[in-house]
């Protein structure tokens, strides 16, 4: 198991599913890029209620960061090229909606006194 932090954009909408025991979970796909601008598809599954709620609140193309365990995979595209992908069990989801901007008092700036 690899612990990882992935930042990218949601591909499509996340969807809630229910297993045979009646427990709900959420699946999503995230498009991430490395320093060389190569694209990676991250297949995400989340079981934690907070992580599921955060994923379901996002729409296609919105930015997010995920923390959790990663499993590297390889898939073959329609042209027969081997492409990398990652499977992630997300334990934490961070989006722009989680940021709580500080309110500056009158006459002060955010960066200094």
C-alpha positions in Angstrom: 0.0 0.0 0.0 1.2 3.5 -0.9 -0.1 6.5 1.0 -0.6 9.3 -1.4 -1.9 12.8 -2.0 -3.4 13.5 -5.3 -4.7 16.8 -6.7 -6.7 17.1 -9.9 -10.1 17.7 -11.5 -13.2 15.5 -11.2 -14.1 13.6 -14.4 -17.9 13.5 -14.6 -19.9 13.4 -11.4 -19.3 11.2 -8.4 -21.9 8.6 -7.7 -23.2 7.0 -4.5 -23.6 3.2 -4.5 -24.8 0.6 -2.0 -23.1 -2.7 -1.3 -24.8 -6.0 -0.7 -24.9 -5.3 3.1 -26.7 -2.0 2.5 -23.7 0.2 3.3 -23.2 3.2 1.0 -20.0 4.3 -0.6 -19.0 6.8 -3.3 -17.0 6.3 -6.5 -15.4 9.0 -8.7 -12.8 9.5 -11.4 -10.1 12.2 -11.1 -7.8 13.5 -13.8 -4.4 14.4 -12.4 -1.2 15.6 -14.1 2.5 15.2 -13.2 5.3 17.7 -13.7 5.8 16.6 -17.3 2.1 17.3 -17.9 1.3 13.6 -18.4 -2.3 12.7 -17.5 -3.3 10.0 -15.0 -6.7 8.8 -14.3 -7.3 8.1 -10.6 -10.3 5.8 -9.8 -11.5 6.8 -6.4 -13.6 5.0 -3.8 -14.6 6.5 -0.5 -16.4 4.9 2.5 -16.1 7.7 5.1 -19.3 9.8 5.3 -17.4 13.1 5.2 -15.3 12.1 2.1 -18.4 10.8 0.4 -20.3 14.0 1.0 -17.5 16.1 -0.3 -17.2 14.1 -3.5 -20.9 14.2 -4.1 -21.0 18.0 -3.6 -18.6 18.5 -6.6 -19.5 18.7 -10.3 -17.6 17.7 -13.4 -14.3 19.6 -13.8 -14.1 20.9 -10.3 -10.7 20.8 -8.5 -10.0 18.7 -5.5 -7.2 17.1 -3.5 -7.4 13.6 -2.1 -5.5 11.7 0.5 -5.5 7.9 0.9 -4.0 4.6 -0.2 -2.9 4.2 -3.8 -2.5 1.2 -6.0 -0.8 1.7 -9.4 -2.4 0.1 -12.4 -2.0 0.0 -16.2 -4.8 0.0 -18.8 -4.7 -0.2 -22.6 -6.4 2.6 -24.7 -8.2 2.0 -28.0 -5.0 2.5 -29.9 -3.3 -0.3 -27.9 -1.1 2.0 -25.9 -0.4 1.1 -22.2 -1.5 4.0 -20.0 -0.9 4.4 -16.2 -3.7 4.8 -13.8 -4.2 4.7 -10.0 -6.8 3.2 -7.7 -7.3 5.2 -4.5 -9.3 4.5 -1.4 -9.8 8.1 -0.3 -9.8 8.9 3.4 -9.7 12.7 3.1 -11.1 15.0 0.4 -10.3 18.7 0.3 -12.0 21.2 -2.1 -12.1 24.9 -2.5 -15.4 24.9 -0.5 -13.4 23.7 2.6 -11.3 26.8 2.6 -12.5 29.4 5.2 -11.0 32.8 4.2 -9.9 34.9 7.2 -11.6 38.2 7.4 -9.1 41.1 7.7 -10.0 43.9 10.1 -10.4 47.3 8.5 -7.1 49.0 7.7 -5.0 45.8 7.6 -4.0 43.5 4.8 -4.0 39.7 4.7 -0.2 39.6 4.3 0.9 41.9 7.1 -0.1 44.4 9.8 
